[in-house]
Amino acid sequence: MPTVTAHAVGTFNWPELATSDPVAAKKFYGSLFGWQIEDQDMGPNGTYTIFKHKGLDVAACYQLMPDMVKLGVPPNWAAYVTVENADASAEKSKALGGQVVMGPFDVKDYGRMAVISDPQGATFCVWEPRKHIGVLILNEPGSLAWTQLNAKDPESAKKFYPALLGWKVQDDAMPAAMGGGSYTTWLKADGPAGGMMGMPKEAPAPSHWLSYFAVANVDESAAKAASLGGLTYVPPTDIPGMGRFAVLADPQGAAFALVAFLPRG
């Protein structure tokens, strides 16, 4: 299990849960993934929880702020992506038709960030690292393994994200067993950054980013999540030639996914 010491620009580096019930969330994810809990006092802003796996940072959690609740923001997993300059990225996002929801602002001396909404409303965060690069493990059971945009307007996304983050676009035909159509892989300088699937425009959910966490066995982890009060949106399903996944929600309603990729090579 090599420790990550740096993230290339364009890498999803930090999954962060905003929840209505941090105590319940810590119990759920701690039981599901075996994460250890490290609470940090944020003073008037409450507690910021670092989730750790084998002693290394893998994710975080905090209670939804009152202003977020007033705006109707539901419990959710936010996706952070590494950039060279948070201010420049925020300005560029506006020029590309996005919206800066918050920031840019410093997070102590850990880094600088902004919360951005793309032209179709999918929200994500840009992170300019200083002392904190983000997760210290990737692609291992119990850590972030993939981040996917579920988009109602894939063609718009293919213009916005490469222009903002420097990603290249790779489109591949999806197997008939997965419904056919096309799957987009976002490519950064050192390999895949994440992916994108189209959503029906009439789907009740808005366009959104979805965090996938690696597990050793998707079926067993999905069953455990259900026993802990989680919801199942997509039951364990094969990705032909790639692995197996499931899409779930925790008891507070924050959606996330499980994945077990087949060994490479």
Secondary structure, 3 states (H helix, E strand, C coil): CCCCCCCCCCCEEEEEEEECCHHHHHHHHHHHHCCEEEEEECHHHCEEEEEEECCEEEEEEEECCHHHHHCCCCCEEEEEEECCCHHHHHHHHHHCCCEEEEEEEEECCCEEEEEEECCCCCEEEEEEECCCCCCCCCCCCCCEEEEEEEECCHHHHHHHHHHHHCCEEEEEECCHHHCCCEEEEEEECCEEEEEEEECCCCCCCCCEEEEEEECCCHHHHHHHHHHCCCEEEEEEEEECCCEEEEEEECCCCCEEEEEEECCCC
